[in-house]
Every structure is written in structure tokens, then in C-alpha cells.
Amino acid sequence: MGRLHPASVVVLAGIGAALHVGKLPPAVPVLRDSLHITLVQAGFLLSLVQLAGMTLGLAMGAAADALGPRRTMVLGLVILSAASALGGTATTPAALLALRACEGVGFLLASLPGPSLIRRLVEPQRLAGMLGMWGTYMPFGTGLALLLGPAVMALAGWPAWWWLCGAASLGMALWLWLALPASCDERMAAATAARGGNRIVRTLTARGPWLAAATFAAYSAQWLAVIGFLPTIYAQAGLPGAYAAVATALAATINMAGNIASGRLLQRGVPAPVLLYCGLGAMAIGAILAFAPWTHSTALDALLVRYAGVLMFSAVGGLVPGTLFSVGVRLAPDESTVSSTVGWMLQWSSIGQFCGPPIAAWVAAQTGGWERTWWVTVAFAGVGMLLASVIGGSLRQRGHLRTAAP
């Protein structure tokens, strides 16, 4: 068996980081019993991991450009490991909240250097495919945690689940450090030294990073608005808890299919805007299927149609993040601002995830049910498709519309 390619190790490291995003949702009922956390505190535990991304994405991206992507990713994994290990010893909600915020910093540091590292580790003709693989780190890691978490906590308790996730991150940090050449950081240091220290200004004054970031926000807002409320929707439909857990995990992980397909299609010359149109259009149609009333159908038929819509929403919608990671690398002002551009994209992705679910919940509350929340997702999809058309123009100007390599 051959040695695993270093770029594949980067993808696995991203999955190891994403475990910490998905480890909390199945633990909320257990934490409410053991630490007596309130529902509001549980909500903050769920959202705090996005706080660093919302506020520090661009700044940390610029820092990663200066420190080097390999060192930055290892540092993020170590922070995740330490915070998770300490989290397993927490005895108060306040301590767990503080450590969850630390995990958010670690997750951001561990995820934003991924595209920059992959760009340095693979040949130009393979770049789009590997960036599509990178786009699977979040759905795969989150889905894996949703599946494994309940079983581990049933056997050994929630602290053991925290420690296991921390051990996984520490192991990935060591593997990444050994598998990737130190030249990944040296080449970046040389490039940034030549360019100077004004990476944030160059990123913010360029058009491309804003387009990629805004489109990512339009995608992430609707994705979490749908996937995040699936357990509630399933409970209202009377689906047993065990089935609901598996159904939610499948809906999250099937997003990988679109991510992987985006890389392959980009390599074959399919223009990025076409993939964005397809992904966002499928999300709009899938959301309508998932939330339409279906008043003339039986309960089982309605549930099956809704779930088919959710799977379509997530699977085909996966074309969007996989394509955007490739677009972000291509539209970065220069090589020294790739991590800054990705950081800006992740910052707006976090903002979208923060805003999307409350907007959907507000619409549901105002209209008396979930049947009209597809308005929200269709609106976000429409904005994303408008931005995709502008992205197409920018790619044409830079000569990247039909090429996989930046």
C-alpha cells in the first residue's frame, strides 16, 4: 500500500477539526442533565464555535499567510486538542462555554490554511479535484461526529467523547507535521516577505474575495437553516429519535457528493458559474420540496418527499462550497493572499450560518409553521445565483473560466 499523498493528509486534518463542530449537537441532552445547562446556554454552545470565524477570519488568514499554512494548521489542531481535553473536565457551564470559544479559534486556524496547502502540494491539473475533496471536510467530519457521538457517550459518558475528539486532533497534528514538507512554510514566508505586510488591505480592496465570500454566505445561511432544524422537523413529524439521528447525519454527509463532483467537473472544463447555478438552483427546489405543505398526501408520502428534497438540497448543493474554494484560490489577489482570501470566505460563511437559522425561525414563527420557510432559502439562492454571474465575469477577465488551475 502506497504512502498517502500529503494533500490527502490535509483533507483528513480538516475532517479531524470538523469533528469538534459536530460533537456538540448530540451531547446537548446529556449536558443539560449533567451540567444543568439551560436551553439558552446550549444555544450559545452551538454557536460559539462560529464566533472566531465571524470576527477573526480575515485577520487570522493574514496571520496564516505570514506564519505559514503548515504551522498554522498544526497550531489550530493543537488548540482544538487542548481545549477539548480541558472541556472533558469542565464542571460548570461557564467553563465549557469559554473552552468552546477556544475551540472556535482552533477550528478557524485548522481550516483556513487548507486550500493554500493543497495549492502547494498538488500539480495544477489536479488542483480543482483536490479542492473539491477539501470541501468535504465539514460535512464528513460533522456527519461522523453525529453518528459516533451518541454511541460513545452511551458507553463512556460525554467527557470521554470530548477526550476522544481531542486525541483525534492531536494525532492529526502530529501526522500533518510529519507528512508535509517544511518547504510549504518556507515558500510562503519568502512570498509574503517579498509582498510586504499589507495582505489584509490587498484582500479587501480586490473584487474577487468579496464575491466569493458573499456567495459562500448565501450558501451557508440556507444550508444551516435547513439542516439545523431537521431534528425539530422530524420530531414534529413523529419520527423516532434513533431514525432522526441517522437521517440527519445522512443529510449532512451526503453534501460530500456535490463537493467531490465539483472538483471532477471543474477538471473536465465545466465553468464554475454553471456549477454554482446548478447547486444553488437545486437548493431552492429542494427546500421547496422539503417545506411545502403537501396537504393532499399521506403522512408517510409527505415525509418521503420532504426527505428527498432535503437530500437533493444537501447533495447537489455541495457543488457550491467545492466550487467556491477553487474560485477563491483563483480570485485571490496574489499567492501571498490565498489564506487571507479563504479566511474572508470563512468569515462570511460563519456570518451566514449565524444569520440564516434565526431568519428561518422568525419566518416560521410569523407564519405559524415551517411551510413558508422555503421563502428564505429561495431568496438566499437567488442572491447567490446573481453573485455567480458576476463571478463568471471576473473569472473571464483573469482567464480562469474554463481552466482548473489558477
URFENBEL-V780885 format. One record per pair of residues at least 24 apart in sequence whose C-alpha atoms are under 10 Angstrom apart, sorted by the first residue. I is the first residue (numbers start at 0). J is the second residue. D is the distance in whole Angstrom. If there is no record, write none. Layout:
BEGIN
i,j,d
I,J,D
I,J,D
END
This chain:
BEGIN
i,j,d
2,178,10
3,178,9
4,120,9
4,121,9
4,178,8
4,179,9
5,116,9
5,117,8
5,120,7
5,121,9
5,174,10
5,175,8
5,177,10
5,178,6
5,179,6
5,180,9
6,113,9
6,114,10
6,116,7
6,117,5
6,118,9
6,119,9
6,120,6
6,121,7
6,126,10
6,129,8
6,130,10
6,132,10
6,133,9
6,175,10
6,178,9
6,179,8
7,117,9
7,120,10
7,129,8
7,132,8
7,133,8
7,175,10
8,117,10
8,171,8
8,174,8
8,175,6
8,176,10
8,178,7
8,179,8
9,69,9
9,72,9
9,109,10
9,110,9
9,112,9
9,113,6
9,114,9
9,116,8
9,117,7
9,120,10
9,133,8
9,136,10
9,171,9
9,172,10
9,174,9
9,175,7
9,178,9
9,179,9
10,110,9
10,113,7
10,114,9
10,117,9
10,129,9
10,130,9
10,132,7
10,133,5
10,134,8
10,135,8
10,136,6
10,137,10
11,132,10
11,133,9
11,135,10
11,136,7
11,139,10
11,140,9
11,171,8
11,174,10
11,175,9
12,72,8
12,73,9
12,76,8
12,109,8
12,110,8
12,113,9
12,133,10
12,136,8
12,140,10
12,167,9
12,168,7
12,169,10
12,170,9
12,171,5
12,172,7
12,173,10
12,174,9
12,175,7
13,72,9
13,76,9
13,106,9
13,109,7
13,110,6
13,111,9
13,112,10
13,113,7
13,133,8
13,134,9
13,135,9
13,136,5
13,137,7
13,139,10
13,140,8
13,168,9
13,171,9
14,109,10
14,110,9
14,133,9
14,134,10
14,135,8
14,136,4
14,137,6
14,138,8
14,139,7
14,140,5
14,141,8
14,143,9
14,167,10
14,168,9
14,171,9
15,76,8
15,79,10
15,80,10
15,106,10
15,109,9
15,110,10
15,136,8
15,137,9
15,139,10
15,140,7
15,141,10
15,143,10
15,144,10
15,164,8
15,165,9
15,166,10
15,167,6
15,168,5
15,169,9
15,170,9
15,171,7
15,172,9
16,72,10
16,75,8
16,76,7
16,77,10
16,79,7
16,80,9
16,102,9
16,105,8
16,106,6
16,107,9
16,108,10
16,109,7
16,110,7
16,136,8
16,137,8
16,140,7
16,141,9
16,164,9
16,165,9
16,167,9
16,168,6
16,169,10
16,171,9
16,172,10
17,106,7
17,107,10
17,109,9
17,110,8
17,136,7
17,137,5
17,138,8
17,139,8
17,140,5
17,141,6
17,142,9
17,143,9
17,144,8
17,164,10
17,168,10
18,106,10
18,136,9
18,137,8
18,138,10
18,139,9
18,140,5
18,141,6
18,142,8
18,143,7
18,144,5
18,145,9
18,147,10
18,148,10
18,164,7
18,165,9
18,167,9
18,168,9
19,48,9
19,79,8
19,80,9
19,83,8
19,99,9
19,102,8
19,103,9
19,105,10
19,106,8
19,140,8
19,141,8
19,144,8
19,161,8
19,164,7
19,165,8
19,168,9
20,45,8
20,46,10
20,47,10
20,48,7
20,49,9
20,99,10
20,102,9
20,103,9
20,106,8
20,137,8
20,140,8
20,141,6
20,142,10
20,144,8
20,145,10
21,45,9
21,137,9
21,138,9
21,139,10
21,140,7
21,141,4
21,142,7
21,143,8
21,144,5
21,145,6
21,146,9
21,147,10
21,148,9
21,248,10
22,140,9
22,141,7
22,142,9
22,143,9
22,144,5
22,145,7
22,146,9
22,147,9
22,148,6
22,149,9
22,157,10
22,160,8
22,161,8
22,164,8
23,99,10
23,141,10
23,144,8
23,145,9
23,148,8
23,157,10
23,160,10
23,161,9
24,141,10
24,144,9
24,145,7
24,148,9
24,149,10
24,227,10
25,144,8
25,145,6
25,146,9
25,147,9
25,148,6
25,149,6
25,150,10
25,152,9
25,157,10
25,244,8
26,145,9
26,148,7
26,149,7
26,152,8
26,156,9
26,157,7
26,160,9
26,161,10
27,157,10
29,149,10
29,152,8
29,153,10
29,156,8
29,157,7
30,92,9
30,156,10
30,157,8
30,158,10
31,92,9
33,90,9
33,91,10
33,156,10
33,157,9
34,89,9
34,90,7
34,91,6
34,92,6
34,95,9
35,90,10
35,91,8
35,92,8
36,91,8
36,92,6
36,93,9
36,95,10
37,92,9
40,92,8
40,93,9
40,95,10
40,96,8
41,92,9
41,96,9
43,96,8
43,99,9
43,100,10
44,92,9
44,95,8
44,96,6
44,97,9
44,98,10
44,99,7
44,100,8
45,96,10
45,99,9
46,99,9
46,100,9
46,103,9
46,349,9
46,352,9
46,353,7
47,96,8
47,97,9
47,98,10
47,99,6
47,100,5
47,101,9
47,102,9
47,103,7
47,104,10
47,353,10
48,96,10
48,98,10
48,99,6
48,100,6
48,101,8
48,102,6
48,103,4
48,104,8
48,105,9
48,106,8
48,107,9
48,349,9
49,99,10
49,100,8
49,102,9
49,103,6
49,104,9
49,106,9
49,107,9
49,345,10
49,346,9
49,348,9
49,349,6
49,350,8
49,352,8
49,353,8
50,99,10
50,100,7
50,101,10
50,102,10
50,103,7
50,104,8
50,107,10
50,346,9
50,349,8
50,350,9
50,353,9
51,100,7
51,101,9
51,102,9
51,103,6
51,104,5
51,105,9
51,106,9
51,107,7
51,108,10
51,345,10
51,346,8
51,349,9
52,103,7
52,104,8
52,106,9
52,107,6
52,108,9
52,111,10
52,342,8
52,343,9
52,344,9
52,345,6
52,346,5
52,347,8
52,348,8
52,349,6
52,350,8
53,103,10
53,107,10
53,342,10
53,343,9
53,345,8
53,346,5
53,347,7
53,348,8
53,349,5
53,350,5
53,351,9
53,352,9
53,353,8
54,343,10
54,346,7
54,347,9
54,349,9
54,350,9
55,104,8
55,107,9
55,108,10
55,342,8
55,343,9
55,345,10
55,346,7
56,104,9
56,107,7
56,108,9
56,111,8
56,338,10
56,339,8
56,340,9
56,341,8
56,342,4
56,343,6
56,344,8
56,345,6
56,346,5
56,347,8
56,348,10
56,349,9
57,111,10
57,198,10
57,199,7
57,202,9
57,203,9
57,338,8
57,339,5
57,340,7
57,341,8
57,342,5
57,343,5
57,344,8
57,345,8
57,346,7
57,347,10
58,198,9
58,199,7
58,338,10
58,339,7
58,342,8
58,343,8
58,346,10
59,104,9
59,107,8
59,108,7
59,111,8
59,112,10
59,199,10
59,338,8
59,339,7
59,342,7
59,343,9
59,346,10
60,107,9
60,108,8
60,110,10
60,111,7
60,112,8
60,198,9
60,199,9
60,336,8
60,337,8
60,338,5
60,339,4
60,340,7
60,341,7
60,342,5
60,343,7
60,344,10
60,345,9
60,346,10
61,191,10
61,196,9
61,197,9
61,198,6
61,199,6
61,200,10
61,202,9
61,335,9
61,336,7
61,337,9
61,338,6
61,339,5
61,340,9
61,341,10
61,342,8
61,343,10
62,108,10
62,196,10
62,198,9
62,199,10
62,338,9
62,339,8
62,342,10
63,108,8
63,111,8
63,112,7
63,115,10
63,184,10
63,187,9
63,335,10
63,336,10
63,337,10
63,338,6
63,339,8
63,342,9
64,112,8
64,115,9
64,184,9
64,187,7
64,188,8
64,190,9
64,191,7
64,196,10
64,198,8
64,334,9
64,335,6
64,336,7
64,337,8
64,338,6
64,339,7
65,184,9
65,187,7
65,188,6
65,189,9
65,190,9
65,191,6
65,192,8
65,195,10
65,196,8
65,198,9
65,335,8
65,336,10
65,338,9
65,339,10
66,184,7
66,185,9
66,187,8
66,188,7
66,191,9
67,112,8
67,115,9
67,116,9
67,181,9
67,182,10
67,183,7
67,184,4
67,185,7
67,186,8
67,187,6
67,188,6
67,189,10
67,191,9
67,338,9
68,108,9
68,109,9
68,110,10
68,111,8
68,112,5
68,113,7
68,114,9
68,115,7
68,116,6
68,117,10
68,119,10
68,183,7
68,184,6
68,185,10
68,187,8
68,188,10
68,338,8
69,109,9
69,112,7
69,113,9
69,115,9
69,116,7
69,172,10
69,175,8
69,176,7
69,179,7
69,180,9
69,181,8
69,182,9
69,183,6
69,184,6
69,185,10
69,187,10
70,108,10
70,109,10
70,112,9
70,172,10
70,175,9
70,176,8
70,181,9
70,183,9
70,184,7
71,105,10
71,107,10
71,108,6
71,109,7
71,110,9
71,111,9
71,112,7
71,113,10
71,184,9
72,105,9
72,106,9
72,107,9
72,108,6
72,109,4
72,110,7
72,111,8
72,112,6
72,113,8
72,116,9
72,171,10
72,172,8
72,175,8
72,176,9
73,105,9
73,108,8
73,109,7
73,112,10
73,168,9
73,169,9
73,171,8
73,172,5
73,173,8
73,174,9
73,175,7
73,176,7
74,105,7
74,106,10
74,108,7
74,109,7
74,169,10
74,172,8
75,101,10
75,102,9
75,103,9
75,104,7
75,105,4
75,106,6
75,107,7
75,108,4
75,109,4
75,110,8
75,111,10
75,112,10
75,168,9
75,169,10
75,172,8
76,102,9
76,104,10
76,105,6
76,106,7
76,107,10
76,108,8
76,109,6
76,110,9
76,165,9
76,167,9
76,168,5
76,169,6
76,170,9
76,171,7
76,172,6
76,173,9
76,175,10
77,102,10
77,105,8
77,106,10
77,108,10
77,109,9
77,165,9
77,166,10
77,168,7
77,169,6
77,170,9
77,171,9
77,172,6
77,173,9
78,102,7
78,103,9
78,104,8
78,105,5
78,106,8
78,108,9
78,109,9
78,165,9
78,168,9
78,169,9
78,172,10
79,103,8
79,104,8
79,105,5
79,106,7
79,107,10
79,108,9
79,109,9
79,164,9
79,165,7
79,166,10
79,167,10
79,168,7
79,169,8
79,172,10
80,105,9
80,161,9
80,162,8
80,163,9
80,164,7
80,165,4
80,166,6
80,167,8
80,168,5
80,169,6
80,170,9
80,171,10
80,172,9
81,105,9
81,162,9
81,165,7
81,166,9
81,168,9
81,169,8
82,161,9
82,162,10
82,165,8
83,158,9
83,160,9
83,161,5
83,162,6
83,163,9
83,164,7
83,165,5
83,166,9
83,168,9
84,158,8
84,159,9
84,160,10
84,161,6
84,162,5
84,163,8
84,164,8
84,165,6
84,166,8
85,158,9
85,161,9
85,162,8
85,165,9
86,157,10
86,158,7
86,161,7
86,162,8
86,165,9
87,156,10
87,157,7
87,158,4
87,159,7
87,160,8
87,161,5
87,162,6
87,163,10
87,165,9
88,158,7
88,159,10
88,161,9
88,162,9
89,158,9
107,342,8
107,345,8
107,346,9
108,342,9
109,168,10
109,172,9
110,136,9
110,137,9
110,338,10
110,341,9
110,342,9
110,345,9
111,337,9
111,338,6
111,339,8
111,340,9
111,341,6
111,342,6
111,343,9
111,344,9
111,345,7
111,346,10
112,337,8
112,338,6
112,339,9
112,341,8
112,342,8
113,324,10
113,338,8
113,341,9
114,324,7
114,325,8
114,327,9
114,328,7
114,337,8
114,338,8
114,341,8
115,183,9
115,187,9
115,328,8
115,334,9
115,335,9
115,336,9
115,337,6
115,338,6
115,339,10
115,340,10
115,341,8
116,179,9
116,183,7
116,184,9
116,187,10
116,337,10
116,338,9
117,183,10
118,183,10
118,325,10
118,328,8
118,334,10
118,337,9
118,404,9
118,405,9
119,182,9
119,183,7
119,184,10
119,186,9
119,187,9
120,179,9
120,180,9
120,183,8
122,404,9
123,266,10
123,402,10
123,403,7
123,404,5
123,405,7
124,266,7
124,267,10
124,402,9
124,403,6
124,404,6
124,405,9
125,262,9
125,263,9
125,265,10
125,266,7
125,403,8
125,404,8
126,262,8
126,265,10
126,266,8
126,325,8
126,328,10
126,403,7
126,404,6
126,405,8
127,259,10
127,261,8
127,262,5
127,263,7
127,264,9
127,265,6
127,266,6
127,267,10
127,321,9
127,322,8
127,324,9
127,325,6
127,326,9
127,328,10
127,402,9
127,403,5
127,404,7
127,405,9
128,258,9
128,259,7
128,260,8
128,261,8
128,262,4
128,263,5
128,264,8
128,265,7
128,266,6
128,267,10
128,321,9
128,322,10
128,325,9
128,403,8
128,404,10
129,258,10
129,259,8
129,261,10
129,262,7
129,263,9
129,266,10
129,321,9
129,325,9
130,258,9
130,259,8
130,261,9
130,262,6
130,263,10
130,320,10
130,321,7
130,322,8
130,323,9
130,324,6
130,325,6
130,326,10
130,328,9
131,255,9
131,256,10
131,257,8
131,258,5
131,259,5
131,260,7
131,261,6
131,262,4
131,263,8
131,264,10
131,265,9
131,317,9
131,318,8
131,319,10
131,320,8
131,321,4
131,322,7
131,323,9
131,324,8
131,325,8
132,255,8
132,256,10
132,257,10
132,258,6
132,259,5
132,260,9
132,261,9
132,262,7
132,263,9
132,321,8
133,255,10
133,258,8
133,259,8
133,262,9
133,320,10
133,321,7
133,324,8
133,325,10
134,254,9
134,255,7
134,256,10
134,257,9
134,258,5
134,259,8
134,261,9
134,262,9
134,317,8
134,318,9
134,319,9
134,320,6
134,321,5
134,322,8
134,323,9
134,324,7
134,325,10
135,252,8
135,253,9
135,254,7
135,255,5
135,256,8
135,257,9
135,258,6
135,259,7
135,317,8
135,320,9
135,321,8
136,252,10
136,255,8
136,258,10
137,251,9
137,252,9
137,254,9
137,255,9
138,248,9
138,249,10
138,250,9
138,251,5
138,252,5
138,253,8
138,254,6
138,255,6
138,256,10
138,258,9
138,313,10
138,317,9
139,248,9
139,249,10
139,251,8
139,252,5
139,253,8
139,254,8
139,255,7
140,251,10
140,252,8
141,248,8
141,251,7
141,252,8
142,244,10
142,245,9
142,247,8
142,248,5
142,249,7
142,250,8
142,251,6
142,252,5
142,253,9
142,254,10
143,248,8
143,249,10
143,251,9
143,252,8
144,248,9
145,244,7
145,245,8
145,247,8
145,248,6
145,249,9
145,251,9
145,252,10
146,244,7
146,245,7
146,247,9
146,248,6
146,249,9
149,241,10
149,244,9
186,335,10
187,334,8
187,335,7
187,336,10
188,335,9
189,335,9
190,333,10
190,334,7
190,335,6
190,336,10
191,334,9
191,335,5
191,336,8
192,335,9
193,335,9
194,333,9
194,334,9
194,335,7
194,336,10
195,335,9
196,335,10
197,336,10
198,332,9
198,333,9
198,335,7
198,336,6
198,337,10
198,338,10
198,339,7
198,340,9
199,336,8
199,339,7
199,340,9
199,343,9
201,331,9
201,332,7
201,333,9
201,335,10
201,336,8
201,339,9
201,340,10
202,330,10
202,331,7
202,332,6
202,333,9
202,335,10
202,336,7
202,337,9
202,338,10
202,339,7
202,340,6
202,341,10
202,343,8
203,332,10
203,339,9
203,340,9
203,343,9
204,332,9
205,330,9
205,331,8
205,332,6
205,340,10
206,330,8
206,331,9
206,332,9
206,390,9
206,393,8
207,326,9
207,327,7
207,328,10
207,329,9
207,330,5
207,331,6
207,332,8
207,340,9
207,389,10
207,390,7
207,393,7
207,394,9
208,326,9
208,327,6
208,328,9
208,329,10
208,330,6
208,331,6
208,332,8
208,336,10
208,337,9
208,339,9
208,340,6
208,341,8
208,342,10
208,343,7
208,344,7
209,327,9
209,330,10
209,331,10
209,340,9
209,343,8
209,344,8
209,347,9
209,386,10
209,390,10
210,323,10
210,326,10
210,327,9
210,330,9
210,344,9
210,383,10
210,386,7
210,387,8
210,389,8
210,390,6
210,393,9
211,320,10
211,322,10
211,323,6
211,324,8
211,325,10
211,326,7
211,327,6
211,328,10
211,330,8
211,331,10
211,340,9
211,341,9
211,343,9
211,344,6
211,345,10
211,347,9
211,383,10
211,386,8
211,387,9
211,390,8
212,323,9
212,324,10
212,327,8
212,340,8
212,341,8
212,342,9
212,343,6
212,344,4
212,345,7
212,346,8
212,347,6
212,348,7
212,351,10
213,343,9
213,344,8
213,346,10
213,347,7
213,348,8
213,350,10
213,351,9
213,382,9
213,383,8
213,386,8
213,387,10
214,275,9
214,279,10
214,319,9
214,320,9
214,323,8
214,344,9
214,347,9
214,348,9
214,351,10
214,379,9
214,380,9
214,382,8
214,383,5
214,384,8
214,385,9
214,386,6
214,387,7
214,390,9
215,319,8
215,320,7
215,323,7
215,324,9
215,343,10
215,344,6
215,345,8
215,346,9
215,347,7
215,348,5
215,349,9
215,350,10
215,351,8
215,352,10
215,383,8
215,386,10
216,344,8
216,345,8
216,346,9
216,347,5
216,348,4
216,349,7
216,350,7
216,351,4
216,352,7
216,353,10
216,354,9
216,355,9
216,379,9
216,382,10
216,383,8
217,279,9
217,347,9
217,348,8
217,350,10
217,351,6
217,352,9
217,355,9
217,376,9
217,378,9
217,379,5
217,380,7
217,381,9
217,382,7
217,383,6
217,384,9
217,386,9
218,275,10
218,278,9
218,279,7
218,282,9
218,316,8
218,317,9
218,319,7
218,320,8
218,348,8
218,351,8
218,352,9
218,355,10
218,376,9
218,379,7
218,380,7
218,382,9
218,383,7
219,319,10
219,320,9
219,345,10
219,347,9
219,348,6
219,349,8
219,350,9
219,351,5
219,352,5
219,353,9
219,354,9
219,355,8
219,356,10
219,379,9
220,347,10
220,348,8
220,349,8
220,350,8
220,351,4
220,352,5
220,353,7
220,354,6
220,355,4
220,356,7
220,357,10
220,358,9
220,359,9
220,375,9
220,376,8
220,379,8
220,380,10
221,279,10
221,282,8
221,283,9
221,286,9
221,312,10
221,351,8
221,352,8
221,354,9
221,355,6
221,356,8
221,358,10
221,359,9
221,373,9
221,375,7
221,376,5
221,377,8
221,378,9
221,379,7
221,380,8
222,251,9
222,254,10
222,282,8
222,286,10
222,309,10
222,312,8
222,313,7
222,316,8
222,317,10
222,351,9
222,352,8
222,355,8
222,356,9
222,376,8
222,379,10
223,251,10
223,351,9
223,352,6
223,353,9
223,354,9
223,355,7
223,356,6
223,359,10
224,351,9
224,352,8
224,353,9
224,354,9
224,355,5
224,356,4
224,357,8
224,358,8
224,359,6
224,360,8
224,372,9
224,373,10
224,375,9
224,376,8
225,250,10
225,282,10
225,286,8
225,289,9
225,290,9
225,309,8
225,312,9
225,313,9
225,355,9
225,356,8
225,359,8
225,372,9
225,373,9
225,375,10
225,376,8
226,250,7
226,251,7
226,309,8
226,312,10
226,313,8
226,356,9
227,251,10
227,352,10
227,355,10
227,356,7
228,356,8
228,359,9
228,360,9
228,369,10
229,306,10
229,309,9
232,290,10
232,369,8
233,302,9
233,306,10
236,298,8
236,299,9
236,301,10
236,302,8
237,298,10
238,302,9
246,306,8
246,309,10
246,310,10
247,306,10
247,309,10
247,310,10
249,310,8
249,313,10
249,314,10
250,306,9
250,307,10
250,309,7
250,310,6
250,311,9
250,312,9
250,313,6
250,314,8
251,309,10
251,310,9
251,313,7
251,314,9
251,317,10
252,310,10
252,313,8
252,314,8
252,317,10
253,310,7
253,311,9
253,312,10
253,313,6
253,314,5
253,315,9
253,316,10
253,317,8
254,310,8
254,311,9
254,312,9
254,313,5
254,314,4
254,315,7
254,316,7
254,317,5
254,318,8
254,319,10
254,320,10
254,321,10
255,313,9
255,314,7
255,315,9
255,316,10
255,317,6
255,318,9
255,320,10
255,321,9
256,313,9
256,314,6
256,315,7
256,316,9
256,317,7
256,318,8
256,321,10
257,311,10
257,313,8
257,314,5
257,315,5
257,316,6
257,317,4
257,318,4
257,319,8
257,320,9
257,321,7
257,322,9
258,314,8
258,315,9
258,316,8
258,317,5
258,318,5
258,319,7
258,320,7
258,321,4
258,322,7
258,323,10
258,324,10
259,317,8
259,318,8
259,321,7
259,322,10
260,314,10
260,315,9
260,317,8
260,318,7
260,321,8
260,322,9
261,315,10
261,317,8
261,318,5
261,319,8
261,320,9
261,321,6
261,322,6
261,323,9
261,325,9
262,318,9
262,321,7
262,322,7
262,324,10
262,325,8
262,403,8
263,403,9
264,318,10
264,322,9
264,403,9
265,321,10
265,322,8
265,325,9
265,400,10
265,401,8
265,402,7
265,403,6
265,404,9
266,401,9
266,402,7
266,403,5
266,404,8
267,401,9
267,402,9
267,403,8
268,400,8
268,401,5
268,402,6
268,403,7
269,400,9
269,401,6
269,402,9
269,403,9
270,322,10
270,391,8
270,394,9
270,399,9
270,400,6
270,401,5
270,402,8
270,403,9
271,318,10
271,319,9
271,321,10
271,322,6
271,323,8
271,325,9
271,326,7
271,387,8
271,388,10
271,390,8
271,391,7
271,394,9
271,399,9
271,400,7
271,401,8
271,402,9
271,403,9
272,319,10
272,322,9
272,323,10
272,326,10
272,384,8
272,385,10
272,386,9
272,387,5
272,388,6
272,389,9
272,390,7
272,391,6
272,392,9
272,394,9
272,400,8
273,318,10
273,322,10
273,384,10
273,387,8
273,388,9
273,391,9
274,315,9
274,316,9
274,317,10
274,318,6
274,319,7
274,321,10
274,322,7
274,323,10
274,387,9
275,315,10
275,316,9
275,317,10
275,318,7
275,319,5
275,320,9
275,321,10
275,322,7
275,323,8
275,380,10
275,383,8
275,384,7
275,386,9
275,387,6
275,388,9
275,390,10
275,391,10
276,316,10
276,318,9
276,319,9
276,380,9
276,381,9
276,383,8
276,384,6
276,385,9
276,386,10
276,387,7
276,388,9
277,315,8
277,316,8
277,318,8
277,319,8
277,384,9
278,311,10
278,312,8
278,313,9
278,314,9
278,315,5
278,316,4
278,317,7
278,318,5
278,319,6
278,320,9
278,322,10
278,380,9
278,383,10
278,384,9
279,312,9
279,315,8
279,316,6
279,317,9
279,318,8
279,319,7
279,376,9
279,377,9
279,379,9
279,380,5
279,381,8
279,382,9
279,383,7
279,384,7
279,387,10
280,312,9
280,315,9
280,316,8
280,377,8
280,380,7
280,381,8
280,383,9
280,384,8
281,308,9
281,311,7
281,312,6
281,313,9
281,314,9
281,315,6
281,316,6
281,317,10
281,318,10
281,377,10
281,380,9
282,308,9
282,309,9
282,310,10
282,311,7
282,312,4
282,313,7
282,314,9
282,315,7
282,316,6
282,317,9
282,319,10
282,373,10
282,376,8
282,377,8
282,379,10
282,380,7
283,308,10
283,311,10
283,312,7
283,316,9
283,373,8
283,374,9
283,375,9
283,376,6
283,377,5
283,378,8
283,379,9
283,380,6
283,381,8
284,308,8
284,309,10
284,311,8
284,312,7
284,373,9
284,376,9
284,377,8
284,380,10
285,309,6
285,310,8
285,311,5
285,312,5
285,313,8
285,314,10
285,315,9
285,316,9
285,373,9
285,376,9
285,377,10
286,310,10
286,311,9
286,312,6
286,313,10
286,372,8
286,373,5
286,374,9
286,375,9
286,376,7
286,377,8
287,312,9
287,370,9
287,371,9
287,372,9
287,373,5
287,374,8
287,376,9
287,377,8
288,312,9
288,370,10
288,373,9
289,369,9
289,370,9
289,372,10
289,373,8
290,368,9
290,369,6
290,370,5
290,371,7
290,372,7
290,373,6
290,374,10
291,369,8
291,370,5
291,371,7
291,372,9
291,373,8
292,368,10
292,369,9
292,370,6
292,371,9
293,370,9
319,383,10
319,387,10
320,348,10
323,387,10
323,390,10
325,403,8
325,404,9
325,405,8
326,390,8
326,391,10
326,394,8
326,399,9
326,400,9
326,403,10
326,405,9
327,405,10
328,404,9
328,405,7
329,394,8
329,397,9
329,398,10
329,399,7
329,400,10
329,402,10
329,403,9
329,404,8
329,405,5
330,390,9
330,393,8
330,394,7
330,397,8
330,399,9
330,405,8
331,405,10
334,405,10
351,379,10
355,379,9
END
